[in-house]
Amino acid sequence: MAQHRLTYAFDAYCGWCYGFGPAIREFAAANADRIELTVLSGGLFTGPRAQPVGAYPFIPQADARIGELTGAVFGEGYAKAFADGTAVLDSADAATALVALRAQAPERTLEFAGALQRAWYVDGRPLSDPATLYAVAGAAGGVDADAVVAAYADPATRRTAEAEFREARRLGVDSFPTLLLHTPGGVRRLGGPMSDARTLTRALDQH
């Protein structure tokens, strides 16, 4: 039985979350026998913020900083998509895609989150395109890609994704990535976007 309950709030279109991905996955694997981890999409680009990537000219500079500090590698496909500037950053679509994948294998949610981020940050494939989701599901193995795409189109899946945005706000999340430990006294943040797996484990131990 898990000793600790944690929530990881991220966004598929968050560069810092992409950089943090290897650390959170290593941390989760190393502590699998004592933690229960819930992954929430946070909704970074929603409503009026869901704009073509070209509307955010500061992002390449931020990506360079993220790469410098975390070692994250941004792929050529992503660079081309950014140069084109027309792909829309829509976190609601991305979150819906994650919910559709999670329905197939809830225990693999963190893996699926990373796969979606690599589709965008490495290959430059927009997460609003069902073809991207189909490719991610097919590459994951053990997943019914047709069922995933059908779930993505189901309005109930979108409602679930939007409920995750509200839950993240209820927990007080105002930036991404955020890793929260649930304690009797409330939620406590563990580490930050540049924390490695060992640092996160030490922080957990201290609590």
C-alpha positions as CSV (number, residue, x, y, z in Angstrom):
1,M,0.0,0.0,0.0
2,A,1.3,3.5,-0.9
3,Q,2.6,5.5,2.0
4,H,2.5,8.8,0.2
5,R,-0.1,10.4,-2.1
6,L,1.3,12.9,-4.6
7,T,-0.1,15.0,-7.5
8,Y,1.9,16.1,-10.5
9,A,0.5,19.1,-12.2
10,F,1.9,19.7,-15.7
11,D,1.0,20.9,-19.1
12,A,1.8,19.2,-22.3
13,Y,2.7,22.6,-23.9
14,C,5.0,23.6,-21.0
15,G,8.7,23.6,-21.9
16,W,9.7,23.4,-18.3
17,C,7.5,20.3,-17.8
18,Y,9.3,18.8,-20.8
19,G,12.6,19.5,-19.2
20,F,11.4,18.1,-15.9
21,G,10.0,14.9,-17.5
22,P,13.0,12.6,-17.1
23,A,13.4,13.6,-13.4
24,I,9.7,13.0,-12.5
25,R,9.7,9.7,-14.3
26,E,12.9,8.5,-12.6
27,F,11.5,9.6,-9.2
28,A,8.2,7.8,-9.8
29,A,10.0,4.6,-10.8
30,A,12.4,4.7,-7.9
31,N,9.6,5.3,-5.4
32,A,6.9,3.2,-7.0
33,D,6.5,0.9,-3.9
34,R,5.6,3.8,-1.6
35,I,3.9,6.5,-3.6
36,E,0.5,6.9,-5.4
37,L,1.0,9.5,-8.1
38,T,-1.8,11.4,-9.8
39,V,-1.1,13.3,-13.0
40,L,-3.2,16.4,-13.7
41,S,-3.1,18.6,-16.8
42,G,-3.1,22.2,-15.7
43,G,-4.4,24.2,-18.7
44,L,-1.6,26.6,-19.5
45,F,-2.9,27.6,-22.9
46,T,-6.7,27.8,-22.8
47,G,-9.3,30.3,-23.7
48,P,-7.8,33.4,-25.2
49,R,-4.3,32.0,-24.6
50,A,-4.9,29.1,-27.0
51,Q,-3.1,30.9,-29.9
52,P,-0.8,29.9,-32.8
53,V,2.7,29.3,-31.5
54,G,3.9,32.3,-33.6
55,A,2.0,34.5,-31.1
56,Y,4.6,33.6,-28.5
57,P,7.9,34.9,-29.9
58,F,9.6,34.6,-26.5
59,I,9.3,30.8,-26.4
60,P,12.6,29.9,-28.3
61,Q,14.6,32.0,-25.8
62,A,12.8,30.2,-22.9
63,D,13.5,26.9,-24.6
64,A,17.2,27.6,-24.9
65,R,17.3,28.4,-21.1
66,I,15.4,25.2,-20.3
67,G,17.8,23.2,-22.4
68,E,20.8,24.8,-20.7
69,L,19.5,24.1,-17.2
70,T,17.8,20.7,-17.6
71,G,19.6,19.1,-20.6
72,A,16.3,18.9,-22.5
73,V,16.8,18.5,-26.3
74,F,14.3,20.2,-28.6
75,G,14.0,18.5,-31.9
76,E,14.3,19.7,-35.5
77,G,10.6,18.9,-36.1
78,Y,9.7,21.3,-33.3
79,A,12.0,24.0,-34.6
80,K,10.3,23.7,-38.0
81,A,6.8,23.8,-36.5
82,F,7.8,26.9,-34.5
83,A,9.3,28.6,-37.6
84,D,6.0,27.9,-39.5
85,G,4.2,29.5,-36.6
86,T,0.7,28.2,-37.4
87,A,0.3,25.2,-34.9
88,V,-2.1,26.2,-32.2
89,L,-1.0,25.7,-28.6
90,D,-4.3,24.4,-27.1
91,S,-3.9,22.8,-23.7
92,A,-7.5,21.7,-23.6
93,D,-6.9,19.5,-26.7
94,A,-3.7,18.2,-25.2
95,A,-5.3,17.4,-21.9
96,T,-8.1,15.6,-23.7
97,A,-5.6,13.5,-25.6
98,L,-4.0,12.5,-22.3
99,V,-7.4,11.5,-20.7
100,A,-8.1,9.4,-23.8
101,L,-4.7,7.6,-23.5
102,R,-5.1,7.2,-19.7
103,A,-8.4,5.4,-20.2
104,Q,-6.4,2.5,-21.8
105,A,-3.9,2.1,-19.0
106,P,-4.2,4.5,-16.0
107,E,-1.0,3.2,-14.5
108,R,0.9,4.5,-17.6
109,T,-0.4,8.1,-17.4
110,L,3.1,9.6,-16.6
111,E,4.5,7.7,-19.6
112,F,1.8,8.9,-21.9
113,A,2.3,12.5,-20.7
114,G,6.0,12.3,-21.7
115,A,5.1,10.7,-25.1
116,L,2.7,13.6,-25.9
117,Q,5.4,16.1,-25.0
118,R,8.0,14.4,-27.1
119,A,5.5,14.4,-30.0
120,W,5.5,18.2,-29.8
121,Y,8.9,19.1,-28.5
122,V,10.9,16.6,-30.6
123,D,8.7,15.9,-33.7
124,G,6.8,19.2,-33.9
125,R,3.5,17.4,-34.2
126,P,0.5,19.5,-32.9
127,L,-1.4,17.8,-30.1
128,S,-4.7,19.0,-31.5
129,D,-4.3,16.6,-34.5
130,P,-5.9,13.2,-34.0
131,A,-3.2,11.8,-36.3
132,T,-0.6,12.8,-33.7
133,L,-2.6,11.0,-31.0
134,Y,-3.0,8.0,-33.2
135,A,0.8,7.9,-33.7
136,V,1.5,8.3,-30.0
137,A,-0.9,5.5,-29.1
138,G,0.5,3.2,-31.7
139,A,4.1,3.8,-30.6
140,A,3.2,3.2,-26.9
141,G,2.4,-0.5,-27.4
142,G,-0.4,-2.3,-25.7
143,V,-2.8,0.5,-26.6
144,D,-5.8,0.4,-28.9
145,A,-5.1,3.5,-31.0
146,D,-8.5,3.5,-32.7
147,A,-10.2,3.5,-29.3
148,V,-8.0,6.3,-28.1
149,V,-8.9,8.5,-31.1
150,A,-12.6,7.7,-30.6
151,A,-12.3,8.6,-26.9
152,Y,-10.6,11.9,-27.8
153,A,-13.7,12.8,-29.9
154,D,-16.1,12.1,-27.1
155,P,-17.3,15.2,-25.3
156,A,-17.2,13.4,-22.0
157,T,-13.4,13.1,-22.4
158,R,-13.1,16.8,-22.8
159,R,-15.2,17.4,-19.7
160,T,-12.9,15.2,-17.7
161,A,-9.9,17.2,-19.0
162,E,-11.5,20.5,-18.1
163,A,-12.3,19.1,-14.6
164,E,-8.5,18.5,-14.2
165,F,-7.9,22.2,-14.8
166,R,-10.3,23.1,-12.0
167,E,-8.7,20.5,-9.7
168,A,-5.2,22.0,-10.3
169,R,-6.5,25.4,-9.4
170,R,-8.2,24.1,-6.3
171,L,-4.9,22.7,-5.2
172,G,-3.4,26.1,-5.6
173,V,-1.2,25.3,-8.6
174,D,-0.2,28.5,-10.3
175,S,2.9,27.4,-12.3
176,F,4.1,24.2,-14.0
177,P,5.6,21.8,-13.3
178,T,4.3,21.4,-9.7
179,L,4.7,18.2,-7.7
180,L,2.6,18.2,-4.6
181,L,2.7,15.9,-1.5
182,H,-0.6,15.5,0.3
183,T,-0.2,15.6,4.0
184,P,-2.6,15.8,7.0
185,G,-1.8,19.5,7.2
186,G,-2.5,20.2,3.5
187,V,-0.5,20.0,0.3
188,R,3.3,20.6,0.2
189,R,5.3,21.3,-2.9
190,L,8.3,19.0,-3.5
191,G,11.2,20.4,-5.5
192,G,11.1,22.6,-8.5
193,P,11.5,22.4,-12.3
194,M,15.2,21.9,-12.1
195,S,15.1,19.2,-9.4
196,D,16.5,15.8,-10.2
197,A,15.1,12.5,-9.0
198,R,17.4,12.2,-6.0
199,T,16.5,15.7,-4.8
200,L,12.8,14.8,-5.1
201,T,13.4,11.6,-3.2
202,R,15.2,13.4,-0.4
203,A,12.4,16.0,-0.2
204,L,9.9,13.2,0.2
205,D,12.0,11.5,2.9
206,Q,12.2,14.8,4.8
207,H,8.4,14.9,5.0
